[in-house]
């Protein structure tokens, strides 16, 4: 009896795929603008207070005059013609340049020590960022207690080394010196980390060739390490100089601008005018002049950094 082969059952034909959602041209055109909304809001949140503060510099707004009148450039002329302003400018520049120079030198030295593979270097590398983890105002208060002539720990150490007339931060010179030292204690690790990253990214072949030629450590550092490391150091210098020009918390926590006006920077002068004396327009004028100083110096340094980077790239 012949066998009959049954035909396989008809397979159901696959269902047609659903049409992919079509994005309209209008939504495609609006997508870049929607993605830029957070950046626009952030810029508005920054620029609105800035321009509002600049506008107040042309008024005589204060606690005694809550309904200010327009005075034009009177605030600028009054401040620029006062000796207190130029003293603040001098103190600001002295502090910023001294602190930045000390932090750069110490940071490079620490980075060179950490770049050597040793047990002490690896241990110190782990604790290097500890000062950066402390709030500057807390570090300033801590150092202020240490520097007190009556109960501080610095006085016995100074007397051990033969300093008999230790007076902490009571003298104008020592107040500035200790302000620079405290700032360097806090922020030297920042420079050291950037310098260490630069050292570890440098090519090894030039140093191997100099070692074969018998070049000494100082010649290698001066002719090879420092020129190739300079772009990294300049980035650290720009950040630290800009921050030191507008430094407030370290100096105010340590000396409150004293003794006298020996450590009264532009930032502290603005605080005294706006908060202590309640002359808001005068304080905002100080802040605007400080912003101009920081802006001009930073633009010069950034332009110099670009020139160095182009030279390193062979442009």
Buried (B, 14 or more C-beta within 10 A) or exposed (E): EEEEEEEEEEEEEEEEEEEEEEEEEEEEEEEEEEEEEEEEEEEEEEEEEEEEBBEBBBBBBBEEBEEBEEBEEBBBEEBEEEEBBEBBBEBBBBBBBBBBBBBBEBBBEBBBBBBEEEEEBEEBBEEBEEBBEEEBBEBBBBBBEBBEBEEBEBBEEBEEEEEEEBBBBEBBEBBBEBBBBBBBBBBBBBBBBBBBEBBEEBEEEBBEEBEEEEBEEEEBBEEBBEEBBBBBBBBBBBBBBBBBBBBBBBBBBBBBBBBEBBBBBBBBBBBBBBEEBBBBBBBBBBBBBBBEBBEEBBEEBEEEBEEEEEEEEEE
